[in-house]
Amino acid sequence: MALSSNQKRSFGDKVINFQKKVIKDFKRNKVIYLMLSPVILYYIIFQYGPMYGLQIAFKDYSPVLGFSGSPWVGFEHFKEFFNSFYFGRLLKNTILLSFYSFIFAFPAGIILALLLNEVRGKIFKRTVQTVTYMPHFVSLVVIVGILFDFTARDGMINDILVFLFGIDPIAFMKESEWFRTLYIGSDIWQNVGWSSIIFLAAMSNIDPALYEAAKMDGAGRFKQMIYITLPGIMPTVIILLILLIGKFMTVGDEKILLMYNPTTYETADVIGTYVYRKGILESDFSYSAAVGLFKSIIAFTLLVIANGIARKIGDTKLW
């Protein structure tokens, strides 16, 4: 439907006013925008720029022919992936690892923050915080190396199990049924302290008068935690939960690549590692791009759904 002259004039005025506001804001905060420019450039170059290459997911890409010269094949790569032997296993492993992280790793940071918030001894509290923060700053390669050493047949964990229960040593890293337990357990150990920082910061913003009023009403420390602390940090929990759901299909691919081997593919192989093998090791760029695009579409859809649910339930949302 065509716009009238008055509507066109009104729209033009709004555009001009918006441009004036942007120019005025830029002049007023030019130093801040200058500081922000490296971050913007990073996202433009390394996040949005590569999106141009997504077209190879619909082509039989050849580096010789380039993006524009490669023949168009439509959804053939997607059909091949959906009909492949690995599709069910990859989807199952990706969902299960993400789900276990969702129900075990994510609440661990909240629980630790709640416990630390109840500690009154400052020295003990700071000691626990330091000890739990430290693994986050250790290289992932070192973390997995420690995991290999501890779970080896002659490692500490097997020595303890043999001493206490007299069982035969277990090759944990070569047993597919142990992979998910080791992955989630090591993830909690490495990141629980770091993730608790955000929740502790949210707790510091809770009005102390609420606790005083609760004490006067006879509420103990546990009830104060349930009825004051938890509701106080709930907006932060919801935001982080939405972001986590957005990464539901993106498991820690780097860590899995370091941990897994052909004997554990049954439970360890996820979409991200499969994309790495097909795209980097086998140079099947179009097929791996199609698989990666499928994963990104699912992740984006979950993010939108989670944000929509949060918006309907309460006021906390991403947009």
C-alpha positions as CSV (number, residue, x, y, z in Angstrom):
1,M,0.0,0.0,0.0
2,A,1.4,3.4,-1.1
3,L,2.2,6.0,1.6
4,S,0.5,9.4,1.5
5,S,2.5,12.6,1.2
6,N,2.0,13.4,4.9
7,Q,3.1,9.9,5.9
8,K,6.2,10.2,3.8
9,R,7.0,13.6,5.3
10,S,6.5,12.2,8.8
11,F,8.7,9.3,8.1
12,G,11.4,11.5,6.6
13,D,11.3,13.8,9.7
14,K,11.7,10.8,12.0
15,V,14.8,9.6,10.0
16,I,16.3,13.1,10.1
17,N,15.7,13.4,13.9
18,F,17.2,9.9,14.4
19,Q,20.3,10.9,12.4
20,K,20.7,14.1,14.4
21,K,20.5,12.2,17.7
22,V,23.1,9.7,16.5
23,I,25.5,12.5,15.5
24,K,24.9,14.4,18.7
25,D,25.5,11.3,20.8
26,F,28.6,10.4,18.9
27,K,30.1,13.9,19.4
28,R,29.3,13.8,23.1
29,N,30.7,10.3,23.7
30,K,33.3,10.0,21.0
31,V,36.0,8.8,23.4
32,I,33.7,5.9,24.5
33,Y,32.9,5.0,20.9
34,L,36.7,5.0,20.2
35,M,37.2,2.6,23.0
36,L,34.4,0.4,21.7
37,S,35.7,0.4,18.1
38,P,38.1,-2.6,18.6
39,V,35.2,-4.7,19.9
40,I,32.9,-3.7,17.0
41,L,35.7,-4.4,14.5
42,Y,36.3,-7.8,16.0
43,Y,32.6,-8.8,15.6
44,I,32.4,-7.3,12.1
45,I,35.6,-9.1,10.9
46,F,35.4,-12.4,12.7
47,Q,31.7,-12.9,13.4
48,Y,29.6,-11.2,10.7
49,G,32.2,-11.2,7.9
50,P,32.4,-15.0,7.6
51,M,28.7,-15.2,7.2
52,Y,29.3,-14.5,3.5
53,G,30.8,-17.9,3.3
54,L,27.6,-19.6,4.5
55,Q,26.5,-19.9,0.9
56,I,28.9,-22.8,0.4
57,A,26.5,-24.9,2.4
58,F,24.2,-24.8,-0.6
59,K,27.0,-25.3,-3.2
60,D,29.5,-28.0,-4.2
61,Y,32.3,-25.7,-3.1
62,S,35.7,-25.9,-4.7
63,P,38.6,-23.6,-3.6
64,V,39.6,-23.3,-7.2
65,L,36.2,-22.0,-8.4
66,G,35.6,-19.9,-5.4
67,F,32.3,-18.9,-3.7
68,S,30.6,-17.5,-6.8
69,G,32.0,-20.1,-9.3
70,S,31.1,-23.2,-7.4
71,P,27.9,-25.0,-8.7
72,W,24.7,-24.7,-6.7
73,V,23.3,-27.9,-5.2
74,G,20.6,-26.5,-3.0
75,F,19.8,-28.6,0.1
76,E,21.7,-31.7,-1.0
77,H,24.2,-31.5,1.8
78,F,21.5,-31.1,4.4
79,K,19.6,-34.1,3.1
80,E,22.8,-36.1,3.1
81,F,23.4,-35.2,6.8
82,F,19.8,-36.0,7.8
83,N,20.0,-39.4,6.1
84,S,23.5,-40.3,7.3
85,F,24.2,-43.0,9.9
86,Y,25.7,-40.4,12.2
87,F,22.8,-38.0,12.4
88,G,20.9,-39.7,15.3
89,R,24.1,-40.3,17.3
90,L,25.4,-36.8,16.9
91,L,22.1,-35.2,17.8
92,K,21.6,-37.5,20.8
93,N,25.1,-36.8,22.2
94,T,24.9,-33.1,21.6
95,I,21.5,-32.8,23.4
96,L,22.5,-35.1,26.3
97,L,25.7,-33.3,27.0
98,S,24.0,-29.9,26.9
99,F,21.1,-31.2,29.0
100,Y,23.5,-32.6,31.7
101,S,25.4,-29.3,31.7
102,F,22.0,-27.6,32.0
103,I,20.8,-29.6,35.1
104,F,24.2,-30.1,36.8
105,A,26.8,-27.5,35.9
106,F,24.6,-24.5,35.8
107,P,23.0,-24.9,39.2
108,A,26.4,-25.7,40.7
109,G,27.5,-22.0,40.5
110,I,24.2,-20.9,42.1
111,I,24.6,-23.4,45.0
112,L,28.2,-22.4,45.6
113,A,27.3,-18.7,45.6
114,L,24.4,-19.3,48.0
115,L,26.7,-21.3,50.4
116,L,29.5,-18.7,50.2
117,N,26.9,-15.9,50.9
118,E,26.0,-17.7,54.2
119,V,29.7,-18.0,55.3
120,R,30.6,-15.5,58.0
121,G,34.3,-16.3,58.4
122,K,36.0,-13.9,55.9
123,I,39.3,-15.8,55.8
124,F,37.6,-19.2,55.1
125,K,35.3,-17.6,52.5
126,R,38.1,-15.9,50.6
127,T,40.1,-19.2,50.7
128,V,37.2,-21.2,49.3
129,Q,36.7,-18.5,46.6
130,T,40.3,-18.5,45.6
131,V,40.5,-22.3,45.4
132,T,37.3,-22.6,43.3
133,Y,38.3,-19.7,41.0
134,M,41.8,-21.0,40.2
135,P,40.9,-23.9,37.8
136,H,39.1,-21.5,35.5
137,F,42.4,-19.8,34.7
138,V,44.2,-23.1,33.9
139,S,44.6,-23.9,30.2
140,L,42.0,-26.3,28.9
141,V,44.9,-28.5,27.5
142,V,46.3,-28.7,31.0
143,I,42.9,-29.5,32.5
144,V,42.4,-32.4,30.1
145,G,46.0,-33.5,30.7
146,I,45.4,-33.7,34.5
147,L,42.1,-35.6,33.8
148,F,44.1,-38.1,31.7
149,D,46.7,-38.6,34.5
150,F,44.1,-38.9,37.3
151,T,41.9,-41.4,35.4
152,A,44.7,-43.5,33.9
153,R,45.0,-47.2,35.0
154,D,47.8,-46.3,37.3
155,G,46.4,-42.9,38.2
156,M,45.2,-41.6,41.5
157,I,41.5,-42.4,41.1
158,N,42.1,-46.0,40.2
159,D,44.6,-46.3,43.1
160,I,41.9,-45.1,45.5
161,L,39.3,-47.5,44.0
162,V,41.6,-50.5,44.1
163,F,42.6,-49.7,47.7
164,L,39.0,-49.1,49.0
165,F,37.1,-51.7,47.0
166,G,39.7,-54.0,45.5
167,I,38.3,-53.7,42.0
168,D,40.3,-53.9,38.8
169,P,41.7,-50.7,37.3
170,I,39.4,-49.0,34.8
171,A,40.5,-47.2,31.7
172,F,38.1,-44.3,32.2
173,M,39.1,-42.2,29.2
174,K,38.7,-45.2,26.9
175,E,35.3,-46.3,28.2
176,S,32.4,-44.6,26.3
177,E,30.0,-45.0,29.3
178,W,32.3,-42.8,31.4
179,F,32.8,-40.0,29.0
180,R,29.7,-37.9,29.9
181,T,30.4,-38.2,33.7
182,L,34.0,-37.1,33.2
183,Y,33.1,-34.3,30.9
184,I,30.4,-32.8,33.2
185,G,32.4,-33.4,36.4
186,S,35.5,-31.7,35.1
187,D,33.4,-28.9,33.7
188,I,31.9,-28.2,37.1
189,W,35.3,-28.4,38.8
190,Q,36.8,-25.9,36.3
191,N,34.0,-23.3,36.1
192,V,31.9,-23.5,39.3
193,G,33.9,-20.9,41.1
194,W,34.0,-18.5,38.2
195,S,30.3,-18.8,37.5
196,S,29.5,-18.1,41.1
197,I,31.0,-14.6,40.9
198,I,28.1,-13.3,38.9
199,F,25.6,-14.6,41.4
200,L,27.6,-13.2,44.4
201,A,27.6,-9.8,42.7
202,A,23.8,-10.0,42.2
203,M,23.4,-10.9,45.9
204,S,25.4,-7.8,46.9
205,N,22.7,-5.7,45.4
206,I,19.9,-7.1,47.6
207,D,18.6,-4.6,50.1
208,P,19.9,-5.6,53.6
209,A,16.7,-4.2,55.1
210,L,14.9,-7.2,53.7
211,Y,17.0,-9.5,55.8
212,E,16.5,-7.4,58.9
213,A,12.7,-7.5,58.3
214,A,12.8,-11.3,57.8
215,K,14.7,-11.7,61.1
216,M,12.1,-9.7,63.0
217,D,9.4,-12.0,61.5
218,G,11.3,-15.0,62.8
219,A,12.7,-16.3,59.5
220,G,15.9,-18.3,59.9
221,R,18.9,-18.2,57.5
222,F,17.5,-20.9,55.4
223,K,14.2,-19.2,54.9
224,Q,16.0,-15.9,54.2
225,M,17.9,-17.7,51.5
226,I,14.8,-19.2,50.0
227,Y,12.5,-16.1,50.1
228,I,14.9,-13.2,49.8
229,T,18.3,-14.3,48.3
230,L,16.9,-16.6,45.5
231,P,14.2,-14.1,44.3
232,G,16.8,-11.3,44.5
233,I,19.1,-13.1,42.0
234,M,16.4,-14.6,39.9
235,P,16.6,-11.9,37.1
236,T,20.4,-12.7,36.8
237,V,19.6,-16.4,36.7
238,I,17.0,-16.0,34.0
239,I,19.3,-14.0,31.8
240,L,22.1,-16.5,32.1
241,L,19.6,-19.3,31.6
242,I,18.4,-17.8,28.3
243,L,22.0,-17.4,27.1
244,L,22.8,-21.0,28.1
245,I,19.7,-22.2,26.2
246,G,21.0,-20.2,23.2
247,K,24.2,-22.3,23.4
248,F,22.3,-25.6,23.9
249,M,23.6,-27.1,20.6
250,T,27.1,-25.7,21.1
251,V,28.8,-28.0,23.6
252,G,32.5,-27.5,24.5
253,D,33.9,-28.8,21.2
254,E,37.5,-27.9,22.0
255,K,37.4,-29.9,25.3
256,I,35.7,-32.9,23.6
257,L,38.4,-32.9,20.8
258,L,41.0,-33.1,23.5
259,M,39.2,-35.8,25.5
260,Y,37.6,-38.2,23.0
261,N,39.1,-40.9,20.8
262,P,37.5,-43.4,18.4
263,T,36.6,-45.8,21.3
264,T,34.4,-43.1,22.9
265,Y,32.7,-41.7,19.7
266,E,29.5,-43.5,20.6
267,T,28.9,-41.1,23.5
268,A,31.4,-38.3,22.9
269,D,31.0,-37.4,19.2
270,V,28.9,-34.2,18.9
271,I,27.9,-32.0,16.0
272,G,30.8,-29.6,16.6
273,T,33.5,-32.3,16.5
274,Y,31.9,-33.9,13.5
275,V,32.0,-30.6,11.7
276,Y,35.7,-30.3,12.6
277,R,36.5,-33.8,11.2
278,K,34.6,-33.3,8.0
279,G,35.6,-29.7,7.3
280,I,39.2,-29.5,8.6
281,L,40.5,-33.1,8.4
282,E,38.6,-34.3,5.4
283,S,38.3,-30.9,3.6
284,D,34.6,-31.4,2.9
285,F,33.9,-27.7,3.3
286,S,30.3,-27.6,1.9
287,Y,29.0,-30.5,3.9
288,S,30.6,-29.3,7.1
289,A,29.2,-25.8,6.5
290,A,25.7,-27.3,6.0
291,V,26.0,-29.2,9.3
292,G,27.3,-26.1,11.1
293,L,24.5,-24.0,9.7
294,F,21.9,-26.5,10.9
295,K,23.3,-26.4,14.4
296,S,23.3,-22.5,14.4
297,I,19.7,-22.4,13.2
298,I,18.6,-24.7,16.0
299,A,20.5,-22.7,18.6
300,F,19.0,-19.4,17.3
301,T,15.5,-20.8,17.4
302,L,16.0,-22.1,21.0
303,L,17.3,-18.6,22.0
304,V,14.2,-16.9,20.5
305,I,11.8,-19.3,22.1
306,A,13.5,-19.1,25.6
307,N,13.5,-15.3,25.4
308,G,9.8,-15.3,24.4
309,I,8.9,-17.5,27.3
310,A,10.8,-15.4,29.7
311,R,9.1,-12.2,28.4
312,K,5.6,-13.8,28.9
313,I,6.4,-15.1,32.4
314,G,8.1,-12.0,33.8
315,D,9.9,-8.8,32.9
316,T,13.4,-10.3,32.6
317,K,14.4,-10.8,29.0
318,L,17.2,-10.2,26.5
319,W,15.2,-8.0,24.1
